[in-house]
Amino acid sequence: MRYYFHLESGTNIHIDPRGVDFERRTDVINHASAMARDLGDDERWVGWSLRVIDEGNAEVFCVPIRASVLSTK
C-alpha cells in the first residue's frame, strides 16, 4: 500500500505527491517516526506535524515534530 507523508503547520501544508510503498504498518510507523526525528533537528520544522495518509486518502496517524533533545557535544 502507498502512504503519503504530508507536512502541516497551523497555516501551511507541504503535500507529498509521490508517497512510499510499505507492506507492513510497523514499517510506516518507523519511517514516519524517523522522519519526524530528523526534521526535529531543524528548528524551522519544530511545531509542524507529519500527517500520514494512505492511498485511499484516509489518515493513518499524525506525528508532531518536536525539537531534538539529543546533543552532539
C-alpha positions in Angstrom: 0.0 0.0 0.0 1.2 3.5 -0.7 1.5 6.1 2.0 1.9 9.8 1.8 3.8 11.9 4.3 2.4 15.5 4.4 3.9 18.3 6.5 1.5 20.6 8.1 1.6 23.7 10.3 -1.2 25.8 11.5 -1.2 27.8 8.3 0.9 25.8 5.7 1.0 22.4 4.2 3.6 20.6 2.1 1.9 17.7 0.2 3.9 14.6 -0.6 2.9 13.9 -4.2 4.8 10.6 -4.6 4.4 8.6 -1.4 6.2 5.4 -0.4 5.1 1.8 -0.7 5.1 -0.3 2.5 3.7 -3.8 3.1 3.6 -3.5 6.9 2.1 -0.9 9.1 5.0 -1.1 11.5 7.3 0.0 8.7 5.1 3.0 8.0 5.3 4.0 11.7 9.0 3.5 11.8 9.5 5.6 8.7 7.3 8.5 10.0 9.0 8.4 13.4 12.4 8.6 11.8 11.3 11.5 9.5 9.8 13.4 12.5 13.1 12.9 14.5 15.2 14.1 11.6 13.0 17.1 11.0 13.2 18.0 14.7 16.9 18.7 14.2 16.0 21.7 12.1 14.2 24.4 14.1 12.2 25.5 11.0 10.1 22.3 11.3 9.6 22.3 15.0 5.8 22.8 15.8 4.8 21.2 12.5 3.2 17.8 12.1 3.8 14.9 9.8 0.4 13.6 8.7 0.4 10.1 7.2 -2.3 9.4 4.6 -3.0 6.0 2.9 -3.7 5.5 -0.8 -7.4 5.7 -0.1 -6.9 9.2 1.3 -7.6 8.1 4.9 -5.5 9.5 7.7 -3.4 6.7 9.3 -1.9 8.9 12.1 -0.2 12.2 12.8 3.2 12.7 14.4 4.2 16.1 15.9 7.7 17.4 15.1 9.5 18.3 18.2 13.0 19.7 18.8 15.6 17.0 19.2 16.7 16.7 22.8 20.0 14.9 22.0 23.2 16.9 22.0 26.1 16.1 19.7 28.7 17.7 22.1 
